[in-house]
């Protein structure tokens, strides 16, 4: 069962993921960076909820909102690499920046360069 605070954190994570993607599309580096920092902070708060937080974050990787799914997959790589990699592989086939960002995340993960903490 997801508690209210966790639900709010997940909602904010999804909104920040979409805002981050929009800022990247608009080539607004300052806004993209602000949302990236927000995502990192939200991630830290979500995982403080333990397994429930990690499971609910991973559930966002199934979102129909592709930017949300991609960001949730990226932040779930350490906890459930099989599912996260599968989501990122699927998204890497997308056109545009979404596909590029997913393929770069996969590449960094496969080279062992990914560190979100």
C-alpha positions as CSV (number, residue, x, y, z in Angstrom):
1,X,0.0,0.0,0.0
2,X,1.4,3.4,-1.0
3,X,1.2,6.0,1.7
4,X,0.1,9.6,0.9
5,X,3.6,11.1,1.2
6,X,5.0,8.5,-1.2
7,X,2.2,9.2,-3.7
8,X,3.0,12.9,-3.6
9,X,6.7,12.2,-4.1
10,X,6.0,10.0,-7.0
11,X,3.6,12.5,-8.5
12,X,6.3,15.2,-8.1
13,X,8.9,12.9,-9.6
14,X,6.7,12.3,-12.7
15,X,6.1,16.1,-13.1
16,X,9.8,16.9,-12.7
17,X,10.7,14.2,-15.3
18,X,8.3,15.7,-17.8
19,X,9.5,19.3,-17.1
20,X,13.2,18.1,-17.4
21,X,12.5,16.6,-20.8
22,X,10.6,19.7,-21.9
23,X,13.5,21.9,-20.9
24,X,16.0,19.7,-22.7
25,X,13.8,19.9,-25.9
26,X,13.7,23.6,-25.5
27,X,17.5,23.7,-25.0
28,X,17.0,25.5,-21.7
29,X,20.0,24.3,-19.7
30,X,19.3,26.2,-16.5
31,X,15.7,24.8,-16.2
32,X,16.9,21.3,-17.2
33,X,19.6,21.4,-14.5
34,X,17.1,22.7,-11.9
35,X,14.7,19.8,-12.7
36,X,17.6,17.3,-12.7
37,X,18.5,18.4,-9.1
38,X,14.9,18.2,-8.2
39,X,14.7,14.6,-9.5
40,X,17.8,13.6,-7.5
41,X,16.3,15.0,-4.3
42,X,12.9,13.3,-5.0
43,X,14.7,10.0,-5.7
44,X,16.5,10.2,-2.4
45,X,13.2,10.8,-0.5
46,X,11.5,8.0,-2.4
47,X,14.1,5.4,-1.6
48,X,14.0,6.4,2.0
49,X,10.6,4.7,2.0
50,X,12.5,1.4,1.5
51,X,11.3,-1.4,-0.7
52,X,7.9,0.3,-1.1
53,X,9.5,3.4,-2.5
54,X,11.8,1.5,-4.9
55,X,8.9,-0.7,-6.1
56,X,6.6,2.3,-6.7
57,X,9.4,4.2,-8.6
58,X,9.9,1.1,-10.7
59,X,6.2,1.0,-11.4
60,X,6.5,4.4,-13.0
61,X,8.8,2.7,-15.6
62,X,5.6,1.3,-17.1
63,X,4.0,4.7,-17.5
64,X,2.5,5.6,-20.9
65,X,4.3,8.9,-20.5
66,X,7.6,8.0,-22.1
67,X,9.6,10.7,-20.4
68,X,8.4,9.5,-17.0
69,X,9.0,5.9,-17.9
70,X,12.5,6.7,-19.0
71,X,13.5,8.7,-15.9
72,X,12.0,6.0,-13.6
73,X,13.9,3.4,-15.5
74,X,17.2,5.3,-15.1
75,X,16.7,5.8,-11.4
76,X,15.7,2.1,-11.0
77,X,18.8,0.6,-12.8
78,X,20.6,-0.1,-9.6
79,X,17.6,-1.9,-8.0
80,X,16.1,-3.8,-10.9
81,X,18.5,-3.7,-13.9
82,X,16.6,-6.3,-15.9
83,X,13.4,-4.3,-16.1
84,X,15.0,-0.9,-16.3
85,X,17.3,-1.9,-19.1
86,X,14.3,-3.4,-21.0
87,X,12.5,-0.1,-20.7
88,X,15.5,1.9,-21.8
89,X,16.1,-0.4,-24.8
90,X,12.5,0.1,-25.9
91,X,12.7,3.8,-25.5
92,X,16.1,4.0,-27.3
93,X,14.2,3.0,-30.5
94,X,12.1,6.2,-30.2
95,X,12.9,9.1,-32.5
96,X,14.4,12.4,-31.2
97,X,16.0,13.2,-27.9
98,X,14.0,10.6,-26.0
99,X,15.6,7.8,-27.9
100,X,19.0,9.4,-27.8
101,X,18.8,10.0,-24.1
102,X,17.7,6.4,-23.4
103,X,20.5,5.0,-25.6
104,X,23.1,7.2,-23.8
105,X,21.8,6.0,-20.4
106,X,22.1,2.4,-21.5
107,X,25.6,3.0,-22.9
108,X,26.7,4.6,-19.6
109,X,25.2,1.8,-17.6
110,X,26.8,-0.9,-19.7
111,X,30.2,0.8,-19.3
112,X,29.8,1.0,-15.6
113,X,29.7,4.8,-15.5
114,X,26.3,5.3,-14.1
115,X,26.2,6.7,-10.6
116,X,23.1,8.5,-9.2
117,X,24.1,8.7,-5.6
